[in-house]
Amino acid sequence: MSEVAAVSGRPAWRIRPDEGTRAPAVRIDARRALQLALAGLWLLDGVLQYQPAMFTPAFSRMLAASAAGNPAVIARPIIWDATLVGHHLALLNTIFATIQLLLGLGIAFRPTVRLALAASVAWSVAVWWFGEGLGGVLAGGASPLDGGPGAVIIYALIAVLLWPADRPGGPAPFVAARAVGARAARVLWLVFWLSQAYFALTPENRAPQAARDMITGMESGEPHWLAAMTRGAASLVAGQGLATSIVLTVALVLIAVGVYLPARAARTTLLLAIVLTVVIWVFAQALGGILASGATDPESGPLLALLALAYWPARPGPARPAAATGRAAQLPAADGPADGPAAEGTASR
């Protein structure tokens, strides 16, 4: 009896001649799949930055507007940056767009993934300050409906969680725990979503018309069908600022604590996070404005969905037979452990 027949338990006459020598099917690692999704978002950002509207004075005015309401120590560098961009608009905007394209390509290319992820963290922090005014956190304008505390800082968080390294101690319970550990990953998730809940309850965001005004501001330049959807959402929350804030806060708190629950309950809260972010992205953020001229990124919706997938609980794989030895023990198992929503293969480097 052949070695393959001994391992599979099938009669030798049912084993094909090449079955023991064929290479196993290549399966993409779940973390690598999420890295590629992150790379795609950076590429989209780069393409949006190359829009003709970004080569007009409107871009420098948009940068300067993010200084409003911030302390002087934050606002002055933003004004300096906006002025510099206004004087060298074509050159600097081309550099900004190219950097984002290179970040996306670097993350997508395995040999440069570490360098590109590290560079994306530095770039995200710089853009969060000079381009988004810290997302309005210190100015009182941050809102989950408007992408607060700034979509670009979520790029940095995801890059840290998807860093291509594995901590010792056995299989991680979800992809985001592989590089930083389960405890640190859960704390980062908790802090982020509780901060979202806090922003939802600030006086500016629970004012009677706050949600309506924020959604209405996204209609300009959108296709008719999308503008109609945002108008419908705006009319639904008109005069209901406090109620909207309370409902949103309850959902955000449930999402925040969800990663500490058993796997089945955790999946439910993560699904809630994905559904909530998609609803906000479509109806409140108008797809991040990517169908209208002037958007520099797709806003927070796709990033938050990607973040939730990084915390999706892993499915335990079948145990390997303890008696398998020699060459038979080296044969690939029929089904390996799955990590997150995609199957885990070899760890990305």
Number of C-alpha atoms within 10 A of each C-alpha: 9 11 13 20 18 13 15 11 9 12 12 15 10 8 14 10 11 8 11 15 9 8 10 12 8 8 12 15 20 25 29 25 17 22 27 19 18 25 25 18 21 26 23 20 24 24 16 21 25 18 16 10 15 22 20 14 14 13 21 23 15 15 22 25 17 23 25 16 16 19 12 11 8 18 21 15 16 24 20 14 16 24 16 13 21 21 12 12 19 13 11 15 21 15 15 16 22 18 19 24 21 18 27 27 19 21 27 21 14 16 11 14 24 19 12 22 26 16 18 28 19 14 19 21 18 16 18 21 21 23 24 25 28 25 24 21 18 14 15 15 19 23 27 25 24 23 24 24 25 24 22 28 25 24 24 21 18 22 25 18 24 25 21 19 14 18 13 10 8 8 15 18 19 24 30 29 21 24 19 18 19 19 10 14 21 20 14 14 21 20 13 16 21 18 20 23 24 16 24 28 19 16 15 17 23 20 18 19 17 23 29 24 15 17 24 20 14 22 21 12 13 18 12 9 8 19 19 14 16 23 18 16 19 22 16 13 19 16 17 17 22 21 14 22 27 15 11 18 22 13 17 26 18 18 26 25 18 22 26 14 12 10 16 9 13 20 20 16 24 24 17 18 24 22 14 18 24 19 16 22 23 17 23 28 27 27 24 23 22 18 14 15 15 18 18 21 21 24 24 28 26 20 22 22 18 19 25 23 24 25 25 24 23 21 18 12 13 11 10 13 10 7 8 13 11 9 10 16 14 9 16 12 14 9 11 17 16 18 25 24 19 19 19 23 17 13 14 19 13
